[in-house]
Amino acid sequence: MKILGIGNAIVDVICKVDEIFIKENNLTKSTMKLVNEAEFKKLLSILKIEKTVSGGSVANSIVGLSQLGNKVGFIGKVSDDQLGNKYEEGLKKENVDFFYLKKKESIPTGTCLILITPDSERTMITFLGTAGKINEQDIDTNAVKKSEILFLEGYLWDEGEPKKAFEKAIKNSKKVAMSLSDLFCVERHKPHFLELVKNKLDITFANEQEIISLIDAKNFGDVIDFAKEVNKLIIITLGEKGSLAVNGNEVVECSAKDNLKIKDLTGAGDLFAGGFLHGLINNKSTRESLNLGTEMSSKVIQIIGARLN
């Protein structure tokens, strides 16, 4: 197996809203907020659903990799309920091996409301459900050992059981990549994420805000210096300014594509990571891998949702 992803198994519920909805519900645009089940249901009851799809950040990247012809797998915790069954079916349809035996949990399968505003930005409200309860027993060690790269998401990292699951997976892997996931996520777990980036990860994906926050950089020059110093592969997306990768002393830049009809930014970072990892695992250069990431993210932002078909 080329790549095994471990992440939050979340069913995405996509809805269109106006700017007033974001303000009235005290949400911060373009970020992810965790809520309890009651709060989630209350919001869902006043929204019109556009689309429902098996999601989760790393799962989106893994599906992208599968669509590019790679043999991939995924581990994520779902309950044996309607959404859990839908989730598993969604992955199987995309030729992703699902290395998790679901059972009836006391907490339902996780769900994420993706609110799309007229400017195409997405704001996420997540009820993690059983996804956030992943533990070391849920990690299939054989699947980890058989994969060339293990891909983790920062969203999944939390004190206690998820941390133990992370550690077990990392200990058994050949090479580890991780996405920092979200600015709030970085701010919640800064010392732990910094330790992971410096000592445990071979490849780190971040956007500009996340990496600046992680190292408390005064400017972007600090980020480049940090990346060279840790001497790992660090890939940074810069929105309309494109992306760059730092690999030791090598700094490679890639510009964003022009004239795109942007509909929804959901999955842009996920598909970028998928495209980049596709290049990497198929022995492409850093520049070619950045281009593949850019191509994938450019395609996904011109449709609704985080899946290309």
C-alpha positions as CSV (number, residue, x, y, z in Angstrom):
1,M,0.0,0.0,0.0
2,K,1.3,3.4,-0.9
3,I,-0.3,5.6,1.7
4,L,-2.4,5.0,4.8
5,G,-4.4,7.9,6.3
6,I,-5.6,8.1,9.9
7,G,-8.1,10.8,10.6
8,N,-11.5,11.9,11.8
9,A,-14.1,9.9,10.0
10,I,-16.7,12.7,9.5
11,V,-19.8,12.9,7.3
12,D,-19.8,16.3,5.7
13,V,-23.1,18.1,5.4
14,I,-22.8,21.0,3.0
15,C,-25.1,24.0,3.3
16,K,-25.1,27.5,1.7
17,V,-25.5,30.5,4.1
18,D,-25.2,34.3,4.0
19,E,-22.8,36.4,5.9
20,I,-25.5,37.3,8.5
21,F,-25.9,33.7,9.5
22,I,-22.2,33.5,10.4
23,K,-22.4,36.7,12.5
24,E,-25.7,35.8,14.2
25,N,-24.3,32.4,15.3
26,N,-21.0,34.0,16.6
27,L,-18.9,32.0,14.1
28,T,-15.4,32.9,12.9
29,K,-15.4,32.7,9.1
30,S,-13.0,30.1,7.5
31,T,-12.3,28.3,10.7
32,M,-13.6,25.1,12.4
33,K,-15.6,25.1,15.6
34,L,-16.2,22.1,17.7
35,V,-19.7,21.8,19.2
36,N,-21.8,19.2,21.2
37,E,-24.6,17.2,19.7
38,A,-27.4,19.4,20.9
39,E,-25.8,22.6,19.5
40,F,-25.1,20.7,16.2
41,K,-28.7,19.5,15.8
42,K,-30.1,23.0,16.6
43,L,-28.0,24.5,13.8
44,L,-28.8,21.7,11.4
45,S,-32.6,22.1,12.0
46,I,-32.5,25.7,10.5
47,L,-30.3,24.9,7.4
48,K,-31.1,23.6,3.9
49,I,-28.7,20.7,3.0
50,E,-27.1,20.8,-0.4
51,K,-25.1,17.6,-0.3
52,T,-23.9,14.9,2.1
53,V,-20.6,13.1,1.6
54,S,-18.0,11.0,3.6
55,G,-15.4,13.5,4.6
56,G,-12.7,14.4,7.1
57,S,-9.5,16.1,6.1
58,V,-7.2,13.2,5.6
59,A,-10.0,11.0,4.1
60,N,-10.4,13.7,1.4
61,S,-6.7,13.5,0.6
62,I,-6.8,9.7,0.6
63,V,-9.7,9.6,-1.9
64,G,-7.9,12.1,-4.1
65,L,-4.8,9.8,-4.1
66,S,-7.1,6.8,-4.9
67,Q,-8.6,8.7,-7.9
68,L,-5.0,9.3,-9.1
69,G,-4.5,5.5,-9.2
70,N,-2.7,4.9,-5.9
71,K,-3.4,1.9,-3.6
72,V,-4.4,3.6,-0.4
73,G,-6.2,2.9,2.9
74,F,-7.8,4.7,5.8
75,I,-8.4,4.3,9.5
76,G,-11.2,6.3,11.2
77,K,-13.6,5.6,14.0
78,V,-17.3,5.4,13.1
79,S,-20.3,3.9,14.9
80,D,-22.4,1.1,13.4
81,D,-25.2,3.5,12.6
82,Q,-26.8,5.0,9.5
83,L,-24.1,7.6,9.0
84,G,-21.3,5.1,9.8
85,N,-22.6,2.7,7.1
86,K,-22.8,5.6,4.7
87,Y,-19.3,6.6,5.5
88,E,-17.8,3.1,4.9
89,E,-19.8,2.7,1.6
90,G,-18.5,6.1,0.4
91,L,-14.9,5.0,0.9
92,K,-15.3,1.6,-0.6
93,K,-16.9,3.2,-3.7
94,E,-13.7,5.2,-4.1
95,N,-11.5,2.1,-3.9
96,V,-10.1,3.0,-0.4
97,D,-9.4,0.1,1.9
98,F,-11.1,0.9,5.2
99,F,-9.1,-0.7,8.1
100,Y,-11.7,-0.3,10.8
101,L,-14.3,-2.8,12.1
102,K,-17.2,-0.7,13.2
103,K,-19.4,-1.6,16.2
104,K,-22.3,0.0,17.9
105,E,-20.8,2.9,19.9
106,S,-22.5,4.9,22.7
107,I,-21.8,8.1,20.7
108,P,-22.9,8.5,17.0
109,T,-20.7,8.9,13.9
110,G,-19.2,12.3,13.6
111,T,-20.7,15.0,11.4
112,C,-19.4,18.4,10.1
113,L,-21.6,21.2,8.9
114,I,-19.8,23.0,6.1
115,L,-21.3,26.5,5.6
116,I,-20.5,28.1,2.3
117,T,-20.8,31.9,2.2
118,P,-21.3,33.8,-1.2
119,D,-17.5,34.6,-1.3
120,S,-16.9,30.8,-1.5
121,E,-15.2,30.6,1.9
122,R,-16.2,27.7,4.1
123,T,-16.8,27.8,7.9
124,M,-17.1,24.4,9.6
125,I,-19.0,23.3,12.7
126,T,-18.1,19.9,13.8
127,F,-19.7,17.4,16.1
128,L,-16.8,14.9,16.4
129,G,-19.0,12.1,17.7
130,T,-17.2,8.8,18.0
131,A,-14.4,10.0,15.6
132,G,-12.8,11.9,18.4
133,K,-12.7,8.8,20.6
134,I,-10.1,6.9,18.5
135,N,-7.7,4.9,20.7
136,E,-4.7,2.7,20.2
137,Q,-6.9,-0.4,19.9
138,D,-8.4,1.1,16.7
139,I,-5.0,1.3,15.0
140,D,-4.3,-1.7,12.6
141,T,-0.5,-2.1,13.1
142,N,-0.2,-4.4,10.1
143,A,-1.8,-1.8,7.8
144,V,0.6,0.9,9.2
145,K,3.6,-1.3,8.6
146,K,2.6,-2.2,5.1
147,S,2.2,1.4,3.9
148,E,5.0,3.5,2.5
149,I,3.7,6.7,4.1
150,L,1.4,7.3,7.1
151,F,-0.6,10.5,6.7
152,L,-2.2,12.0,9.9
153,E,-4.3,15.1,10.5
154,G,-3.8,17.7,13.3
155,Y,-7.6,17.7,13.9
156,L,-7.3,14.2,15.3
157,W,-4.6,14.9,17.8
158,D,-5.9,15.3,21.4
159,E,-4.7,14.5,24.8
160,G,-5.5,11.0,26.1
161,E,-6.6,8.2,23.9
162,P,-6.2,9.9,20.4
163,K,-2.6,10.9,21.4
164,K,-1.9,7.2,22.3
165,A,-3.3,6.2,18.9
166,F,-1.1,8.7,17.1
167,E,2.0,7.5,19.0
168,K,1.3,3.8,18.2
169,A,0.8,4.6,14.5
170,I,4.0,6.8,14.3
171,K,6.1,4.1,16.1
172,N,5.1,1.5,13.5
173,S,5.4,3.6,10.4
174,K,8.2,3.9,7.8
175,K,7.6,7.6,7.0
176,V,5.1,10.1,8.6
177,A,3.3,13.0,7.0
178,M,0.9,15.3,8.9
179,S,-1.3,18.3,8.1
180,L,-1.5,20.9,10.9
181,S,-5.2,21.2,9.8
182,D,-6.4,24.5,11.3
183,L,-5.2,27.7,13.0
184,F,-7.3,27.0,16.2
185,C,-6.0,23.5,16.2
186,V,-2.4,24.8,16.2
187,E,-3.1,27.3,18.9
188,R,-4.7,24.6,21.1
189,H,-1.8,22.1,20.8
190,K,1.2,24.4,20.0
191,P,3.9,22.7,22.1
192,H,2.9,19.2,21.0
193,F,2.7,20.1,17.3
194,L,6.1,21.8,17.5
195,E,7.6,18.7,19.0
196,L,6.0,16.6,16.3
197,V,7.2,18.8,13.5
198,K,10.7,18.9,14.9
199,N,11.2,15.3,16.0
200,K,8.5,12.9,14.7
201,L,7.3,14.0,11.2
202,D,9.1,13.6,7.9
203,I,6.6,15.8,6.0
204,T,4.5,18.6,7.3
205,F,1.6,20.4,5.5
206,A,0.5,23.8,6.7
207,N,-1.0,27.0,5.5
208,E,0.7,30.4,6.0
209,Q,-1.3,31.3,9.2
210,E,-0.8,27.9,10.8
211,I,3.0,27.8,10.4
212,I,3.4,31.4,11.5
213,S,1.4,30.7,14.6
214,L,3.2,27.4,15.3
215,I,6.6,29.1,15.6
216,D,5.4,32.6,16.6
217,A,7.2,34.0,13.5
218,K,7.5,37.7,13.1
219,N,7.7,37.4,9.3
220,F,7.7,34.7,6.6
221,G,11.5,34.8,6.6
222,D,11.4,33.2,10.1
223,V,9.3,30.3,8.6
224,I,11.9,29.6,5.9
225,D,14.7,29.7,8.5
226,F,12.8,27.3,10.8
227,A,12.1,24.9,8.0
228,K,15.7,24.8,6.9
229,E,16.8,24.3,10.5
230,V,14.6,21.3,11.2
231,N,15.8,19.8,7.9
232,K,12.5,18.1,7.1
233,L,10.1,18.5,4.2
234,I,7.7,21.3,5.0
235,I,5.0,22.3,2.5
236,I,3.2,25.6,2.9
237,T,0.1,26.7,1.0
238,L,-0.2,30.5,0.5
239,G,-3.6,31.0,-0.9
240,E,-3.6,33.1,-4.1
241,K,0.2,33.5,-3.7
242,G,0.6,29.8,-4.5
243,S,2.7,27.4,-2.4
244,L,6.2,26.5,-1.5
245,A,8.2,23.6,-0.2
246,V,11.3,23.7,1.9
247,N,13.4,20.5,1.9
248,G,16.7,21.0,3.7
249,N,18.3,24.0,2.0
250,E,16.1,23.7,-1.1
251,V,13.2,26.2,-1.4
252,V,10.8,25.6,-4.3
253,E,7.9,27.9,-5.1
254,C,4.8,27.3,-7.2
255,S,2.4,30.0,-8.2
256,A,-1.4,29.6,-8.0
257,K,-3.5,29.0,-11.2
258,D,-5.2,32.1,-12.7
259,N,-8.8,32.6,-13.8
260,L,-10.5,30.0,-11.7
261,K,-14.2,30.0,-11.2
262,I,-14.1,29.5,-7.5
263,K,-17.3,28.0,-6.0
264,D,-16.2,26.5,-2.7
265,L,-12.8,26.3,-0.9
266,T,-13.8,23.1,0.9
267,G,-11.1,20.5,0.5
268,A,-8.5,22.8,-1.2
269,G,-5.8,22.0,1.3
270,D,-6.8,18.3,1.5
271,L,-6.6,17.8,-2.3
272,F,-3.4,19.9,-2.5
273,A,-1.8,17.4,0.0
274,G,-3.2,14.5,-2.0
275,G,-1.7,15.8,-5.2
276,F,1.7,16.5,-3.6
277,L,1.9,13.1,-1.9
278,H,1.0,11.5,-5.3
279,G,4.0,13.2,-6.8
280,L,6.3,12.3,-3.9
281,I,5.3,8.6,-3.8
282,N,5.7,8.3,-7.5
283,N,9.3,9.7,-7.5
284,K,8.4,13.2,-8.9
285,S,10.6,16.2,-8.0
286,T,9.5,18.7,-5.4
287,R,8.5,21.1,-8.1
288,E,6.4,18.5,-10.0
289,S,4.8,17.5,-6.7
290,L,3.8,21.1,-5.9
291,N,2.4,21.5,-9.4
292,L,0.3,18.3,-8.9
293,G,-1.0,19.6,-5.6
294,T,-1.9,22.9,-7.2
295,E,-3.7,21.2,-10.0
296,M,-5.8,19.1,-7.6
297,S,-6.7,22.0,-5.4
298,S,-7.6,24.2,-8.4
299,K,-10.0,21.5,-9.6
300,V,-11.8,21.0,-6.3
301,I,-12.4,24.7,-5.6
302,Q,-14.4,25.0,-8.8
303,I,-17.0,22.5,-7.6
304,I,-19.1,22.2,-4.4
305,G,-17.6,19.8,-1.8
306,A,-14.2,18.1,-1.3
307,R,-14.5,15.3,-3.8
308,L,-13.6,15.5,-7.5
309,N,-16.4,13.3,-8.7
